């Protein structure tokens, strides 16, 4: 038998531990189920043609949106926008 060690955030650990306690299963059972059903999935293997087609689909969207602000793509502006959103309660004034 092999032992595998993985890292999960404290939040994920607490949720999985709570599910294990509530359902009477071991933490390891719940963790494995989460990993298989909900956790990240491996990326599918693409042929060269599929990869080219995917890139072409992505390129069609390049420049598709104009915010009207020539600085909207600047890292500093993006940081300010993100900070504003993170600090917002999103409640109507």
PyMOL commands that place a pseudoatom at each C-alpha (Angstrom):
pseudoatom trace, name=CA, resn=UNK, resi=1, chain=A, elem=C, hetatm=0, pos=[0.000, 0.000, 0.000]
pseudoatom trace, name=CA, resn=UNK, resi=2, chain=A, elem=C, hetatm=0, pos=[1.214, 3.507, -0.821]
pseudoatom trace, name=CA, resn=UNK, resi=3, chain=A, elem=C, hetatm=0, pos=[0.739, 6.712, 1.160]
pseudoatom trace, name=CA, resn=UNK, resi=4, chain=A, elem=C, hetatm=0, pos=[-0.088, 9.896, -0.717]
pseudoatom trace, name=CA, resn=UNK, resi=5, chain=A, elem=C, hetatm=0, pos=[0.168, 13.342, 0.849]
pseudoatom trace, name=CA, resn=UNK, resi=6, chain=A, elem=C, hetatm=0, pos=[-1.768, 16.270, -0.593]
pseudoatom trace, name=CA, resn=UNK, resi=7, chain=A, elem=C, hetatm=0, pos=[-2.306, 19.836, 0.511]
pseudoatom trace, name=CA, resn=UNK, resi=8, chain=A, elem=C, hetatm=0, pos=[-5.750, 21.438, 0.674]
pseudoatom trace, name=CA, resn=UNK, resi=9, chain=A, elem=C, hetatm=0, pos=[-6.762, 24.830, 1.984]
pseudoatom trace, name=CA, resn=UNK, resi=10, chain=A, elem=C, hetatm=0, pos=[-7.998, 25.117, 5.566]
pseudoatom trace, name=CA, resn=UNK, resi=11, chain=A, elem=C, hetatm=0, pos=[-11.469, 25.891, 4.233]
pseudoatom trace, name=CA, resn=UNK, resi=12, chain=A, elem=C, hetatm=0, pos=[-11.603, 22.744, 2.079]
pseudoatom trace, name=CA, resn=UNK, resi=13, chain=A, elem=C, hetatm=0, pos=[-10.283, 20.653, 4.966]
pseudoatom trace, name=CA, resn=UNK, resi=14, chain=A, elem=C, hetatm=0, pos=[-12.944, 21.963, 7.339]
pseudoatom trace, name=CA, resn=UNK, resi=15, chain=A, elem=C, hetatm=0, pos=[-15.748, 21.318, 4.837]
pseudoatom trace, name=CA, resn=UNK, resi=16, chain=A, elem=C, hetatm=0, pos=[-14.550, 17.786, 4.075]
pseudoatom trace, name=CA, resn=UNK, resi=17, chain=A, elem=C, hetatm=0, pos=[-14.037, 17.004, 7.764]
pseudoatom trace, name=CA, resn=UNK, resi=18, chain=A, elem=C, hetatm=0, pos=[-17.564, 18.233, 8.483]
pseudoatom trace, name=CA, resn=UNK, resi=19, chain=A, elem=C, hetatm=0, pos=[-19.002, 16.013, 5.754]
pseudoatom trace, name=CA, resn=UNK, resi=20, chain=A, elem=C, hetatm=0, pos=[-17.062, 13.033, 7.091]
pseudoatom trace, name=CA, resn=UNK, resi=21, chain=A, elem=C, hetatm=0, pos=[-18.368, 13.620, 10.611]
pseudoatom trace, name=CA, resn=UNK, resi=22, chain=A, elem=C, hetatm=0, pos=[-21.974, 14.123, 9.482]
pseudoatom trace, name=CA, resn=UNK, resi=23, chain=A, elem=C, hetatm=0, pos=[-21.992, 11.071, 7.204]
pseudoatom trace, name=CA, resn=UNK, resi=24, chain=A, elem=C, hetatm=0, pos=[-20.038, 8.732, 9.470]
pseudoatom trace, name=CA, resn=UNK, resi=25, chain=A, elem=C, hetatm=0, pos=[-17.350, 8.179, 6.856]
pseudoatom trace, name=CA, resn=UNK, resi=26, chain=A, elem=C, hetatm=0, pos=[-13.616, 8.610, 7.173]
pseudoatom trace, name=CA, resn=UNK, resi=27, chain=A, elem=C, hetatm=0, pos=[-11.990, 11.843, 6.114]
pseudoatom trace, name=CA, resn=UNK, resi=28, chain=A, elem=C, hetatm=0, pos=[-10.007, 9.877, 3.543]
pseudoatom trace, name=CA, resn=UNK, resi=29, chain=A, elem=C, hetatm=0, pos=[-13.177, 8.491, 1.938]
pseudoatom trace, name=CA, resn=UNK, resi=30, chain=A, elem=C, hetatm=0, pos=[-14.705, 11.955, 1.664]
pseudoatom trace, name=CA, resn=UNK, resi=31, chain=A, elem=C, hetatm=0, pos=[-11.456, 13.425, 0.344]
pseudoatom trace, name=CA, resn=UNK, resi=32, chain=A, elem=C, hetatm=0, pos=[-11.168, 10.757, -2.347]
pseudoatom trace, name=CA, resn=UNK, resi=33, chain=A, elem=C, hetatm=0, pos=[-14.797, 11.259, -3.378]
pseudoatom trace, name=CA, resn=UNK, resi=34, chain=A, elem=C, hetatm=0, pos=[-14.251, 15.043, -3.573]
pseudoatom trace, name=CA, resn=UNK, resi=35, chain=A, elem=C, hetatm=0, pos=[-11.099, 14.579, -5.612]
pseudoatom trace, name=CA, resn=UNK, resi=36, chain=A, elem=C, hetatm=0, pos=[-12.790, 12.274, -8.102]
pseudoatom trace, name=CA, resn=UNK, resi=37, chain=A, elem=C, hetatm=0, pos=[-16.113, 14.109, -8.433]
pseudoatom trace, name=CA, resn=UNK, resi=38, chain=A, elem=C, hetatm=0, pos=[-15.368, 17.763, -7.742]
pseudoatom trace, name=CA, resn=UNK, resi=39, chain=A, elem=C, hetatm=0, pos=[-11.626, 18.298, -7.749]
pseudoatom trace, name=CA, resn=UNK, resi=40, chain=A, elem=C, hetatm=0, pos=[-9.587, 19.476, -10.707]
pseudoatom trace, name=CA, resn=UNK, resi=41, chain=A, elem=C, hetatm=0, pos=[-9.638, 17.224, -13.733]
pseudoatom trace, name=CA, resn=UNK, resi=42, chain=A, elem=C, hetatm=0, pos=[-6.656, 16.498, -15.962]
pseudoatom trace, name=CA, resn=UNK, resi=43, chain=A, elem=C, hetatm=0, pos=[-6.640, 18.433, -19.199]
pseudoatom trace, name=CA, resn=UNK, resi=44, chain=A, elem=C, hetatm=0, pos=[-7.623, 16.355, -22.203]
pseudoatom trace, name=CA, resn=UNK, resi=45, chain=A, elem=C, hetatm=0, pos=[-4.908, 15.467, -24.675]
pseudoatom trace, name=CA, resn=UNK, resi=46, chain=A, elem=C, hetatm=0, pos=[-5.409, 17.425, -27.893]
pseudoatom trace, name=CA, resn=UNK, resi=47, chain=A, elem=C, hetatm=0, pos=[-4.080, 16.690, -31.318]
pseudoatom trace, name=CA, resn=UNK, resi=48, chain=A, elem=C, hetatm=0, pos=[-2.091, 19.416, -33.048]
pseudoatom trace, name=CA, resn=UNK, resi=49, chain=A, elem=C, hetatm=0, pos=[-5.143, 20.192, -35.190]
pseudoatom trace, name=CA, resn=UNK, resi=50, chain=A, elem=C, hetatm=0, pos=[-7.436, 20.472, -32.151]
pseudoatom trace, name=CA, resn=UNK, resi=51, chain=A, elem=C, hetatm=0, pos=[-4.896, 22.756, -30.442]
pseudoatom trace, name=CA, resn=UNK, resi=52, chain=A, elem=C, hetatm=0, pos=[-4.683, 25.010, -33.544]
pseudoatom trace, name=CA, resn=UNK, resi=53, chain=A, elem=C, hetatm=0, pos=[-8.473, 25.163, -33.772]
pseudoatom trace, name=CA, resn=UNK, resi=54, chain=A, elem=C, hetatm=0, pos=[-8.742, 26.102, -30.090]
pseudoatom trace, name=CA, resn=UNK, resi=55, chain=A, elem=C, hetatm=0, pos=[-6.166, 28.880, -30.500]
pseudoatom trace, name=CA, resn=UNK, resi=56, chain=A, elem=C, hetatm=0, pos=[-8.048, 30.198, -33.525]
pseudoatom trace, name=CA, resn=UNK, resi=57, chain=A, elem=C, hetatm=0, pos=[-11.319, 30.268, -31.571]
pseudoatom trace, name=CA, resn=UNK, resi=58, chain=A, elem=C, hetatm=0, pos=[-9.564, 32.205, -28.809]
pseudoatom trace, name=CA, resn=UNK, resi=59, chain=A, elem=C, hetatm=0, pos=[-7.978, 34.657, -31.259]
pseudoatom trace, name=CA, resn=UNK, resi=60, chain=A, elem=C, hetatm=0, pos=[-11.409, 35.570, -32.643]
pseudoatom trace, name=CA, resn=UNK, resi=61, chain=A, elem=C, hetatm=0, pos=[-12.191, 37.211, -29.300]
pseudoatom trace, name=CA, resn=UNK, resi=62, chain=A, elem=C, hetatm=0, pos=[-8.983, 39.271, -29.132]
pseudoatom trace, name=CA, resn=UNK, resi=63, chain=A, elem=C, hetatm=0, pos=[-9.951, 42.928, -29.168]
pseudoatom trace, name=CA, resn=UNK, resi=64, chain=A, elem=C, hetatm=0, pos=[-13.663, 42.094, -29.231]
pseudoatom trace, name=CA, resn=UNK, resi=65, chain=A, elem=C, hetatm=0, pos=[-14.408, 44.406, -26.288]
pseudoatom trace, name=CA, resn=UNK, resi=66, chain=A, elem=C, hetatm=0, pos=[-13.552, 48.071, -26.039]
pseudoatom trace, name=CA, resn=UNK, resi=67, chain=A, elem=C, hetatm=0, pos=[-13.975, 49.534, -22.553]
pseudoatom trace, name=CA, resn=UNK, resi=68, chain=A, elem=C, hetatm=0, pos=[-13.473, 53.057, -23.834]
pseudoatom trace, name=CA, resn=UNK, resi=69, chain=A, elem=C, hetatm=0, pos=[-10.619, 53.489, -21.347]
pseudoatom trace, name=CA, resn=UNK, resi=70, chain=A, elem=C, hetatm=0, pos=[-7.168, 53.276, -22.951]
pseudoatom trace, name=CA, resn=UNK, resi=71, chain=A, elem=C, hetatm=0, pos=[-5.706, 52.315, -19.549]
pseudoatom trace, name=CA, resn=UNK, resi=72, chain=A, elem=C, hetatm=0, pos=[-8.197, 49.559, -18.647]
pseudoatom trace, name=CA, resn=UNK, resi=73, chain=A, elem=C, hetatm=0, pos=[-5.650, 46.861, -19.479]
pseudoatom trace, name=CA, resn=UNK, resi=74, chain=A, elem=C, hetatm=0, pos=[-2.864, 48.364, -17.355]
pseudoatom trace, name=CA, resn=UNK, resi=75, chain=A, elem=C, hetatm=0, pos=[-1.887, 46.178, -14.403]
pseudoatom trace, name=CA, resn=UNK, resi=76, chain=A, elem=C, hetatm=0, pos=[-2.237, 49.103, -12.000]
pseudoatom trace, name=CA, resn=UNK, resi=77, chain=A, elem=C, hetatm=0, pos=[-5.769, 49.803, -13.247]
pseudoatom trace, name=CA, resn=UNK, resi=78, chain=A, elem=C, hetatm=0, pos=[-6.679, 46.136, -13.031]
pseudoatom trace, name=CA, resn=UNK, resi=79, chain=A, elem=C, hetatm=0, pos=[-5.385, 46.043, -9.442]
pseudoatom trace, name=CA, resn=UNK, resi=80, chain=A, elem=C, hetatm=0, pos=[-7.494, 49.112, -8.556]
pseudoatom trace, name=CA, resn=UNK, resi=81, chain=A, elem=C, hetatm=0, pos=[-10.575, 47.591, -10.196]
pseudoatom trace, name=CA, resn=UNK, resi=82, chain=A, elem=C, hetatm=0, pos=[-10.101, 44.298, -8.356]
pseudoatom trace, name=CA, resn=UNK, resi=83, chain=A, elem=C, hetatm=0, pos=[-9.558, 46.067, -5.036]
pseudoatom trace, name=CA, resn=UNK, resi=84, chain=A, elem=C, hetatm=0, pos=[-12.748, 48.063, -5.577]
pseudoatom trace, name=CA, resn=UNK, resi=85, chain=A, elem=C, hetatm=0, pos=[-14.714, 44.884, -6.304]
pseudoatom trace, name=CA, resn=UNK, resi=86, chain=A, elem=C, hetatm=0, pos=[-13.241, 42.976, -3.361]
pseudoatom trace, name=CA, resn=UNK, resi=87, chain=A, elem=C, hetatm=0, pos=[-14.149, 45.830, -1.014]
pseudoatom trace, name=CA, resn=UNK, resi=88, chain=A, elem=C, hetatm=0, pos=[-17.670, 46.187, -2.397]
pseudoatom trace, name=CA, resn=UNK, resi=89, chain=A, elem=C, hetatm=0, pos=[-20.635, 44.639, -0.610]
pseudoatom trace, name=CA, resn=UNK, resi=90, chain=A, elem=C, hetatm=0, pos=[-22.515, 44.652, -3.935]
pseudoatom trace, name=CA, resn=UNK, resi=91, chain=A, elem=C, hetatm=0, pos=[-25.548, 46.038, -2.134]
pseudoatom trace, name=CA, resn=UNK, resi=92, chain=A, elem=C, hetatm=0, pos=[-27.760, 48.689, -3.694]
pseudoatom trace, name=CA, resn=UNK, resi=93, chain=A, elem=C, hetatm=0, pos=[-27.129, 52.149, -2.269]
for i in range(1, 93): cmd.bond("trace and resi %d" % i, "trace and resi %d" % (i + 1))
show_as sticks, trace
zoom trace
